[in-house]
Amino acid sequence: MRKSYFKLLLTLLFALSISLVKAQSYVGSTVDNYSGVHSVLINPANAADSRMKLDINLFSVSAFVGNDFISIDLSDISKFDNGFDFDTDAETNPMDNNNFFGNIDVLGPSALFNLNEKSSIGITTRARAFFNIHNIGGELYEVTSGDEDVDNFNVSMDDLSGVVHAWAEFGLTYGRVVVEKDKHFLKAGATIKYLAGAGGVFGFSPNLSANYNSTNEALTTAGNLNYGYTSGFDSEEIDFADITGGFGADLGVVYEFRDSDNWDENPYKLRVGLAVTDIGAINYSGTSNFRYDMNATIDANEFDEKDLEEVLADNYPGSETLEKTKFGLPTAIQVFADYSITNRFFVSAQGALSVKKVSDIPVSNIINAFSVTPRFEMRWISVYSPISVRQYDSSLAWGFGFRAGPVTIGSGSILTNLISSSSKSADVYVGLKIPLYKVSPY
C-alpha cells in the first residue's frame, strides 16, 4: 500500500534530526582551507590550489530539516530517548501557507587530488533525498494527519506544492588556476554529474480551499489537485534497483587577493567565490499523473484509516495518465567571502539562494540561508561557530563544529537548539576521511 509521503517523510526527517543532534553536523566548515573534497560541493573551483595533496572521504552524512509550522523544545534532549510524539512534544503555528522542508545528503567514497600546481581533479559519489511542501494550510495539515482536536477553520491556499525526490550522483570535478598575477589569483572549476534517479512523488494545486466543521468532522474542499509518482517509487523503502539516468553540473569561480608569500600559514587576505550548483534534471517515463476535481465534502475520519492516495481515489472524481515527467534538481547560487584577520583566525560569510520557484513542480529547492562564521584554522584542526539566518525561521541559528585530522563534527544550529524552547530547524553532520596535506613550497 502506498503511504502518505508528505506526513511519513516529515516524521522520518524530524526523527533523524533529533536522534543525531547529540552527535554531529557540517554547516560552517566548507570554507575551511583544509575541508578538501567537501569544499567542491559548494564551489568546484575550490578544487584548484587546494591545501590537500590528497583528500579521501570515506563516509560523510548530513541531514537538515525545518518548517514554520511545528516548533520543538530541544533544550532537554534526554526526554526524547524513548521516542518523539508530535502531540505532546511540539507546539504548532498553523497559517494559510505553512512550509515543510528537509534533505539528507550522503557522501560516499570520494577523493580530491592535484594533477600539478595549477590543476586538480575530484571524484565524488553521493546519495541525496529532498522533501518540500510549500503553502499548505497548517490546520488542513493537522486534519489530514489525523489530529482530532482541530477547531473549525476556513483556508484558501495558492500555489500549494509538494515533492519528494531521491537520487544518486557520480561526479567528476576539474579545477584550474586561470589567473595568477601580482596579488590577484583566480580559479575556475566545473563538476559534471551522472544522475541515477530512484524516483519521487509530487502534488500541486494553483488554488485549493478547505472548510472544516469540527462538530460533524466534515471537510469541504474546492479546486483542483494534481498528484503523481514515478513508477515503483516507495518512500518507505527507497532503493536504486530501477534507476533513471540523467546529467547535472556545478560551475564556479574563486578570487583571492593575496598579500603574503607565507603559504604555510595563509597566502590571502580576502577570498570570494561564486557558483551555480545542481544544474540539471532527471526525466522519468511512465509517471502516474492523477488530476482530481476537489469539489466535495468528506468525512475527515477517513484520514485515520487511509493514506492520501486512497482518500483521493475514494472521494474525488479524477483521471490518470502515464506521462514523462522531469524532476528538477535544487539549483542554487552559492556565494562566500572569507577574510583573514590573522594567519589562523578568519571570518567568513556564506549565502545560498534557490534559483527554483516553489511553483516549479516537480522540482526540489533549497531553503535560502545566510551565515557568518568566525573560524580558527590550522593544518590538523579547525574550530568554527556559524550564525545563520534561514528562510521561514524568524530566529537566528547558532552552531558549533570542528575538524580534527580525519574527523569533522558539528552543527549549524546545535547551540540554539540546546538553549531554545522553540526550535523550528535542525541540521547535523559527521564525516570521516583520510587527509594528506601538501608540504609547504617555502
ABEGO torsion letter per residue (X at the ends): XBBBAAAAAAAAAAAAAAAAAAABBABGAAABAAAEAAAAAABAAAABGBABABBBBABBBBBBBBBAABBBBAABAAAAAAEBBAAAABBBBBBABBBBBBBBBBBBBBBBBBABAABBBBBBBBBBBBBBBBGBBAAAAAAAAGBAABBBBBBBBBGBBBBBBBBBBBBBBBBBBABBBEABBBBBBBBBBBBBBAEBBBBBBABBBBBBBAAAGBBBBBEBBBBBBBBGBBAABBBAABBBBBBBBBBBBBBBBBABABAAABABABBBBBBBBGBEBBBBBGBBBBBBBABBBBBAAAAAABBAAAAAAAABBBBBBBBBBBBBBBBBBBBBBBBBABAABBBBBBBBBBABBAABOBBBBBBBBBBBBBBBBBAABBBBBBBBBBBGBABBBBBBBBBBEABBBEBAAAAAAAABABBABBBBBBBBBBBBBBBBAX
